[in-house]
Amino acid sequence: MPKIRVLITDDAVVIRRLLSNCLAEDPDIEVVGTAANGQIALAKIEQVNPDLVTLDIEMPVMDGLQALAAIRKTHPRLPVIMFSTLTERGASATLDALSLGASDYVTKPANVGSVGAAILRVRDELIPKIKGLCRRGPAPPTLAPPRPGAEASKNFEARPATLARPEILAIGVSTGGPNALSALLPGLARNFPAPIVIVQHMPPLFTRLLAERLAAVSGLPAREGEAGALLRPGEIWVAPGGFHLEVERVRDGICLRTHQGPPENSCRPAVDVLFRSVAQVFGDRALAVVLTGMGQDGLRGCECIREAGGQVLAQDEASSVVWGMPGAVTQAGLAGKVLPLHELAAEINRRVPAGPNRAGSPSLAGLPPQASLAKAP
């Protein structure tokens, strides 16, 4: 199999050298060129024909955002990974880059103690993303046996005559997630009758800015998850970077819980952690949606939701940036429907119709919608 051809773009010589040395150690990757700014990168794309480009965000002459916009005009499908700093400015610029069509991002190693530690971190973060975006990674494993009568990649319904109306929408997403969420959430009903909890694989600070942007595009109040916050219909909560997010029953209803337990699937927050708690608290009144993402986080959590009688939807391969997470759920026979991104909101609205909560709600009956969360500016 041909090696993955990578073009590295960064104005810092030390970063270019670090990335080149790190990627050169992988037998499946070849660094075919480096560039000190976006203008040079645009010229080298035509010369070396890379399979993937890395772009630093802050560069002289032409920065990463300008270069990305130019690349998308001539190479709309070329995978691009942004390199950003773990600062508010860097996080904001990264979200801008994702909205402009960047495939994914990696935060620059800082304060890791040594060059060796920096190389290790880059290797662990960057190489899997390169292989995932270039379709050279392993296919999503089928770790759970398909449910009786289910076939991988085909739509099916679990006990269609007895499906309960969901009283929570739980979403798990990773690579390609910010754009997928920005496309999905505006399609939900403005009076959406259930709380929405989201795990998007992102570091601290990024998740707060993501929540603010989702509030702006969705018309629904959205905020980074806070321990003790009560769930109310029509509110969006995004798991904070570096913390797992769970739901738990308390005297006044059902609230959020955050903690820094061990990472699962190399992730914190992890989709599996949230989904397990949703299954335990909401049982057959849970609806889980697994969107684009690398790896298989969410697979075990979807098993728990299905075993509790809840429902699962998955994004299809064609509309996913990476079909790892939804692919694993689909291949395990756990998805009630596998749909393109543009059809998911309508399906969610059909399954969670607006109107009074049915009797027997574990937590939300009688709670006013959108009462505890001001819409982010």
C-alpha positions as CSV (number, residue, x, y, z in Angstrom):
1,M,0.0,0.0,0.0
2,P,1.4,3.5,-0.9
3,K,2.5,5.6,2.0
4,I,0.4,8.6,3.1
5,R,2.0,11.7,1.7
6,V,2.0,14.6,4.2
7,L,2.9,18.3,3.7
8,I,3.8,20.1,7.0
9,T,3.2,23.8,7.3
10,D,4.6,25.8,10.3
11,D,6.6,29.0,10.6
12,A,8.7,27.5,13.5
13,V,11.7,25.5,12.3
14,V,11.7,23.4,15.5
15,I,8.1,22.4,15.0
16,R,8.7,21.5,11.4
17,R,11.6,19.3,12.4
18,L,9.8,17.7,15.3
19,L,6.8,16.8,13.1
20,S,9.0,15.5,10.3
21,N,11.1,13.3,12.6
22,C,8.0,12.0,14.4
23,L,6.1,11.2,11.2
24,A,9.1,9.7,9.5
25,E,9.2,7.0,12.2
26,D,5.9,5.6,11.0
27,P,6.3,3.2,8.0
28,D,2.9,4.2,6.6
29,I,3.7,7.9,6.3
30,E,6.0,10.0,4.1
31,V,6.7,13.7,4.7
32,V,6.9,15.0,1.1
33,G,7.5,18.6,1.9
34,T,7.5,21.4,4.5
35,A,6.5,25.1,4.3
36,A,7.1,28.1,6.5
37,N,3.8,29.8,5.7
38,G,0.5,29.3,3.9
39,Q,1.6,30.9,0.6
40,I,4.5,28.4,0.3
41,A,2.2,25.6,1.2
42,L,-0.2,26.4,-1.6
43,A,2.6,26.3,-4.1
44,K,4.0,23.0,-2.7
45,I,0.5,21.3,-2.8
46,E,0.7,21.6,-6.6
47,Q,4.3,20.4,-6.6
48,V,4.2,17.4,-4.3
49,N,0.5,16.3,-4.4
50,P,0.1,15.4,-0.7
51,D,-2.6,13.2,0.7
52,L,-2.9,15.5,3.8
53,V,-1.7,18.9,4.9
54,T,-1.0,20.2,8.4
55,L,-1.4,23.9,8.9
56,D,-0.3,26.1,11.8
57,I,-2.9,28.7,12.5
58,E,-0.6,31.7,13.3
59,M,2.0,32.3,10.5
60,P,3.4,35.3,8.7
61,V,2.6,36.2,5.1
62,M,-0.4,33.9,4.9
63,D,-1.8,32.4,8.1
64,G,-3.5,29.0,8.5
65,L,-7.1,30.3,8.1
66,Q,-6.2,32.2,4.9
67,A,-4.4,29.2,3.5
68,L,-7.3,26.9,4.5
69,A,-9.8,29.0,2.6
70,A,-7.6,29.0,-0.4
71,I,-7.1,25.2,-0.3
72,R,-10.8,24.6,-0.1
73,K,-11.4,26.5,-3.3
74,T,-9.0,24.3,-5.3
75,H,-8.9,21.1,-3.2
76,P,-12.3,20.7,-1.4
77,R,-11.6,17.1,-0.3
78,L,-7.9,17.3,0.7
79,P,-7.7,16.5,4.4
80,V,-6.3,19.3,6.5
81,I,-5.3,19.1,10.1
82,M,-4.8,22.4,12.0
83,F,-2.2,23.0,14.7
84,S,-3.3,25.4,17.4
85,T,-2.3,26.6,20.8
86,L,-4.2,25.7,23.9
87,T,-5.4,29.2,24.5
88,E,-8.7,31.0,24.1
89,R,-7.4,32.7,21.0
90,G,-6.1,29.4,19.6
91,A,-9.4,27.6,20.5
92,S,-11.5,30.3,18.8
93,A,-9.3,30.2,15.7
94,T,-9.5,26.4,15.6
95,L,-13.3,26.5,15.7
96,D,-13.2,29.1,12.9
97,A,-10.9,26.7,10.9
98,L,-13.3,23.8,11.4
99,S,-16.2,25.9,10.1
100,L,-14.1,26.8,7.1
101,G,-13.6,23.1,6.3
102,A,-10.6,21.9,8.3
103,S,-10.8,18.1,8.8
104,D,-9.5,18.0,12.3
105,Y,-7.0,19.7,14.7
106,V,-4.1,19.0,17.1
107,T,-3.0,21.3,19.9
108,K,0.7,22.1,20.0
109,P,2.7,20.4,22.7
110,A,3.5,22.8,25.5
111,N,5.0,22.3,28.9
112,V,5.5,18.6,28.4
113,G,8.9,18.6,29.9
114,S,11.2,17.4,27.1
115,V,11.5,17.0,23.3
116,G,10.9,13.2,23.8
117,A,7.6,13.8,25.6
118,A,6.6,16.3,22.9
119,I,7.3,13.8,20.2
120,L,5.3,11.1,22.0
121,R,2.3,13.3,22.4
122,V,2.4,14.4,18.7
123,R,2.7,10.7,17.7
124,D,-0.2,9.6,19.8
125,E,-2.5,12.4,18.7
126,L,-1.5,13.2,15.1
127,I,-0.6,9.9,13.5
128,P,-4.0,8.2,14.3
129,K,-5.8,11.3,12.9
130,I,-3.7,11.2,9.7
131,K,-4.5,7.5,9.1
132,G,-8.1,7.9,10.0
133,L,-8.6,10.9,7.6
134,C,-6.8,9.1,4.8
135,R,-8.7,5.9,5.3
136,R,-5.7,3.8,6.1
137,G,-6.7,2.9,9.6
138,P,-8.4,-0.4,10.5
139,A,-12.1,-0.8,9.9
140,P,-14.3,-0.3,12.9
141,P,-14.4,-3.5,14.8
142,T,-17.5,-5.5,15.5
143,L,-17.0,-6.1,19.2
144,A,-20.7,-6.7,20.1
145,P,-22.7,-9.4,18.5
146,P,-25.5,-8.1,16.3
147,R,-29.0,-8.2,17.8
148,P,-31.2,-11.0,16.5
149,G,-32.5,-10.2,13.1
150,A,-30.2,-7.2,12.6
151,E,-27.8,-6.9,9.7
152,A,-24.8,-4.5,9.7
153,S,-25.5,-1.2,7.9
154,K,-29.2,-1.8,7.5
155,N,-32.0,0.1,9.2
156,F,-34.1,-1.8,11.7
157,E,-36.5,-0.9,14.6
158,A,-36.3,-2.2,18.1
159,R,-39.8,-3.3,19.3
160,P,-41.5,-0.6,17.1
161,A,-44.9,-1.2,18.7
162,T,-43.7,-0.4,22.2
163,L,-41.1,2.4,21.8
164,A,-41.4,4.9,24.6
165,R,-41.1,8.6,23.8
166,P,-37.5,9.7,24.7
167,E,-37.1,12.2,27.5
168,I,-33.4,12.9,26.8
169,L,-31.3,13.2,23.7
170,A,-27.7,12.1,24.2
171,I,-25.2,12.8,21.4
172,G,-21.6,11.4,21.0
173,V,-19.3,12.9,18.4
174,S,-15.6,13.4,17.7
175,T,-13.8,14.1,14.4
176,G,-15.9,16.5,12.3
177,G,-18.2,17.1,15.3
178,P,-18.4,20.9,15.5
179,N,-19.7,21.1,11.9
180,A,-22.0,18.1,12.4
181,L,-23.5,19.6,15.5
182,S,-23.9,23.0,13.8
183,A,-25.8,21.3,11.0
184,L,-27.9,19.0,13.3
185,L,-29.0,21.2,16.2
186,P,-30.7,24.0,14.2
187,G,-33.0,21.4,12.7
188,L,-34.5,20.5,16.1
189,A,-37.8,22.0,17.1
190,R,-37.5,25.3,18.8
191,N,-39.7,24.0,21.6
192,F,-37.7,20.7,21.8
193,P,-39.3,18.8,24.7
194,A,-36.2,17.1,26.1
195,P,-32.8,18.1,27.5
196,I,-29.8,17.5,25.2
197,V,-26.5,16.3,26.5
198,I,-23.4,16.1,24.3
199,V,-19.9,14.6,24.5
200,Q,-17.6,16.1,21.9
201,H,-14.0,15.0,22.2
202,M,-12.3,18.4,22.8
203,P,-9.8,19.8,25.4
204,P,-10.7,22.3,28.1
205,L,-11.6,25.8,26.9
206,F,-12.6,24.5,23.5
207,T,-15.8,23.0,24.8
208,R,-16.9,26.3,26.4
209,L,-16.4,28.1,23.1
210,L,-18.1,25.3,21.2
211,A,-21.2,25.6,23.5
212,E,-21.4,29.3,22.9
213,R,-21.3,28.8,19.1
214,L,-23.9,26.1,19.3
215,A,-26.2,28.4,21.2
216,A,-25.8,31.0,18.5
217,V,-26.5,28.7,15.6
218,S,-29.2,26.5,17.1
219,G,-31.5,29.0,18.7
220,L,-31.5,26.8,21.8
221,P,-29.7,27.7,25.0
222,A,-26.4,25.9,25.2
223,R,-23.7,25.8,27.9
224,E,-20.7,23.8,29.1
225,G,-21.8,21.2,31.6
226,E,-21.8,22.1,35.3
227,A,-21.9,19.8,38.2
228,G,-25.4,19.9,39.9
229,A,-27.2,21.7,37.0
230,L,-30.7,20.4,36.7
231,L,-31.8,19.0,33.3
232,R,-34.7,20.9,31.7
233,P,-36.3,20.5,28.3
234,G,-34.9,22.4,25.4
235,E,-31.4,23.0,27.0
236,I,-28.1,21.9,25.5
237,W,-25.2,20.8,27.8
238,V,-21.7,20.1,26.4
239,A,-19.4,17.9,28.4
240,P,-16.5,20.1,29.7
241,G,-13.0,19.2,28.3
242,G,-11.0,17.1,30.7
243,F,-14.1,15.9,32.6
244,H,-16.5,13.0,32.2
245,L,-20.2,14.0,32.1
246,E,-22.9,11.9,33.7
247,V,-26.6,12.3,34.6
248,E,-27.8,11.3,38.0
249,R,-31.1,11.3,39.9
250,V,-31.4,13.7,42.9
251,R,-34.3,14.8,45.1
252,D,-35.3,17.7,42.8
253,G,-35.0,15.8,39.5
254,I,-32.1,14.7,37.4
255,C,-28.9,16.7,37.3
256,L,-25.4,16.7,35.8
257,R,-22.4,15.2,37.4
258,T,-18.8,15.9,36.3
259,H,-15.7,14.0,37.4
260,Q,-12.1,13.3,36.4
261,G,-12.2,9.5,36.4
262,P,-9.8,7.5,34.2
263,P,-10.1,8.1,30.5
264,E,-12.1,5.6,28.5
265,N,-11.2,4.8,24.9
266,S,-8.3,7.2,25.6
267,C,-10.9,10.0,26.0
268,R,-12.1,12.3,28.8
269,P,-14.9,13.2,28.3
270,A,-16.0,9.9,27.0
271,V,-19.2,9.1,25.2
272,D,-19.5,5.7,26.9
273,V,-19.5,7.2,30.4
274,L,-22.4,9.6,29.5
275,F,-24.4,6.9,27.7
276,R,-24.1,4.4,30.5
277,S,-25.5,7.0,33.0
278,V,-28.3,7.9,30.6
279,A,-29.3,4.3,30.2
280,Q,-29.3,3.8,34.0
281,V,-31.4,6.9,34.7
282,F,-33.7,7.1,31.7
283,G,-34.0,3.5,30.7
284,D,-36.3,3.0,27.7
285,R,-36.9,6.8,27.5
286,A,-33.4,7.5,26.2
287,L,-32.4,8.4,22.6
288,A,-28.7,8.3,21.7
289,V,-27.2,9.6,18.5
290,V,-23.7,8.8,17.4
291,L,-22.2,11.2,14.9
292,T,-18.9,11.3,12.9
293,G,-15.8,10.4,14.9
294,M,-12.7,8.3,15.0
295,G,-12.4,5.2,17.2
296,Q,-15.3,3.4,18.9
297,D,-16.2,5.5,21.9
298,G,-20.0,5.2,22.3
299,L,-20.2,1.5,21.3
300,R,-20.4,0.1,24.9
301,G,-22.7,2.9,26.0
302,C,-25.1,2.2,23.1
303,E,-25.1,-1.4,24.2
304,C,-26.3,-0.2,27.6
305,I,-29.0,2.0,26.1
306,R,-30.3,-0.7,23.9
307,E,-30.3,-3.2,26.8
308,A,-32.4,-0.7,28.8
309,G,-34.9,-0.4,26.0
310,G,-33.7,2.9,24.6
311,Q,-33.2,4.0,21.0
312,V,-30.0,4.6,19.0
313,L,-29.4,6.5,15.8
314,A,-26.2,6.7,13.8
315,Q,-24.8,8.9,11.1
316,D,-24.1,7.2,7.8
317,E,-20.7,6.7,6.3
318,A,-21.1,9.0,3.3
319,S,-21.9,12.1,5.4
320,S,-19.3,11.3,8.1
321,V,-15.8,12.8,8.1
322,V,-14.6,9.6,9.8
323,W,-17.0,6.6,10.1
324,G,-15.3,5.1,13.2
325,M,-17.7,5.7,16.0
326,P,-21.0,5.5,14.1
327,G,-19.6,2.6,12.1
328,A,-18.8,0.6,15.1
329,V,-22.3,1.1,16.5
330,T,-23.8,0.2,13.1
331,Q,-21.7,-2.9,12.6
332,A,-22.6,-4.1,16.0
333,G,-26.3,-4.0,15.1
334,L,-27.1,-1.4,17.7
335,A,-28.5,1.5,15.5
336,G,-32.2,1.6,15.0
337,K,-31.6,3.8,11.9
338,V,-28.4,4.8,10.0
339,L,-29.1,8.2,8.3
340,P,-27.2,10.9,6.5
341,L,-26.6,14.0,8.6
342,H,-29.2,16.1,6.9
343,E,-31.9,13.6,7.8
344,L,-31.1,13.1,11.4
345,A,-32.9,16.2,12.9
346,A,-36.2,15.3,11.3
347,E,-35.9,11.7,12.6
348,I,-35.1,13.0,16.1
349,N,-38.1,15.4,16.0
350,R,-40.3,12.5,14.9
351,R,-39.2,10.4,17.8
352,V,-39.3,13.2,20.3
353,P,-42.4,15.1,19.3
354,A,-43.2,18.4,21.0
355,G,-46.0,18.3,23.6
356,P,-46.6,17.5,27.2
357,N,-44.3,14.9,28.8
358,R,-46.0,11.5,29.2
359,A,-46.8,10.4,32.6
360,G,-44.1,8.5,34.3
361,S,-41.2,10.8,33.4
362,P,-38.4,10.1,35.8
363,S,-37.4,13.7,36.2
364,L,-38.7,16.3,33.9
365,A,-42.5,16.5,34.3
366,G,-43.5,19.9,35.7
367,L,-40.1,21.5,35.1
368,P,-40.5,24.7,32.9
369,P,-38.4,24.5,29.7
370,Q,-35.3,26.6,29.4
371,A,-35.8,28.1,32.8
372,S,-32.3,27.7,34.2
373,L,-30.1,28.6,31.3
374,A,-29.7,31.9,29.6
375,K,-28.9,31.8,25.9
376,A,-25.3,32.4,25.3
377,P,-24.5,35.6,23.3
